[in-house]
Amino acid sequence: MKFQSLMPILRTHNLQQSMAFYCDRLGFKCTQKTDDWAFVERDGITLMLALPNAHEPFDRPAFTGSLYFNVDDVDDLWRNLKDTSEIVYPMEDFDYGMREFAIRDSNGYCLQFGKEIG
């Protein structure tokens, strides 16, 4: 058996606001949409943004981890997001060989962005 892909589903109370964050601020494109959910994609990464449903209670985002994006130009992304985003931690070079920063999306989910230090 082989896993084919991974597509995180991020619950939201405001689908339009979530789509705007990922599309307008992070450069994703909406590739499919209904009244209840949307797929946003960029560079081979797909996220599903979805309104709450009857199968899973949802008051607010409760995901305790983060989404980690490896990017080719973390410094440029930092410059584009630092003044308009809720910062979790600013750009930093870590001992484990990554240069990274983290922000919160419009729902409060933690998004980390990093690049291996060459």
N, C-alpha and C positions, 0 to 999 in steps of 0.2 A: 504494500500500500504506500502511495506517495501523496503527500499533501500538495495541493495545486497552487493555493494562494491564501493570503490572509487579508480580510477586509474588516477593519474595526467598524463597529456601529456606534455612533455617538448620539445619545438621546438628547433632545432639546425640546423646550417649550415653544421656541420661536424658530421655525424652519427657515424663514426668509432671512432673519438676522444671521443665523449660522451659515447659510449659503453665502451671504454677503461677506462675512469674515473670511471664509476659505477662498472664495473666488476673487474678491476685490483686494484683499490684503496679502494673500499668500499665492495668488496666481493659479489656483485650481480652476477647472472648467466643469460646469454642471453637464453631465452626459445623459442623465435620466432623471425624471422627476414625476412624482405624483403629488396628491394633496398631503400625503403622510410621510414621505421620505424623498431623499435625493441622493444620487451618486455624484461625488465630486472627484475629479481625477487630475493628476499632474505627474508627468515623468514616470509613468508606470505605477504610481501609488493611487489606490482607490480608497476613499472613505465613504461610508454611508451615514448620512445625517437623517435622523428619524424622530418623529413625534412619539410620545409615549403610546403604548398599546396595552391591551387587556392582559397580556401574558406576563408583563414585567412592571411592577409598581415603580413609579418614578416621581419623586418630589423635586429633586435637583440632581445635578451630576454627582455620582458617587464613586466614580472610577478612582481608585487610590494610586494608580501608577501614572505613567505619562506615555505619550507617543513620542518616540525618538526618531528624528529625521536626519539621516546623513546627507549633507549638502556639499556641493562643490565650491561654494564661495560663502562661507559662514559670516565673514566680515561684511560683505555687501548686504546680506540679509539682515544682519544686526543693524546696520545703518538705516535700512528701510523700515524697521519695525520698532526700534528702541524708543522713539518719541511718541508713538501712537498705540503702544501696547502695555498691558499690565505685566510688569517684569517679575518673574519668579527669582531669577538670578541673572546678573549681567554677564557679558562676555568674559570668559575666563579660560586660561590654559591650565589643564589638569595634569597631575603626575602620571595618570594612566594614558597619556598621549593624545588627548582630545582637546580641541578648542571649541567651546560651546557656550550657549546661553539658553535660557528658558523663559517662555511667556505663558500667559493664560489666554485661551480663546474666548469668544463671546459668551460661552457657557460656563467657563471656569476650569475647563480641562487644561492640564499642563502639557505644553508642547515644548520639547527640547530640540535644539538644532545644533549639529556639530560636524566637525571635520577633523580628520586625523592630522596631527601636527607632523609635518614632514621633516 
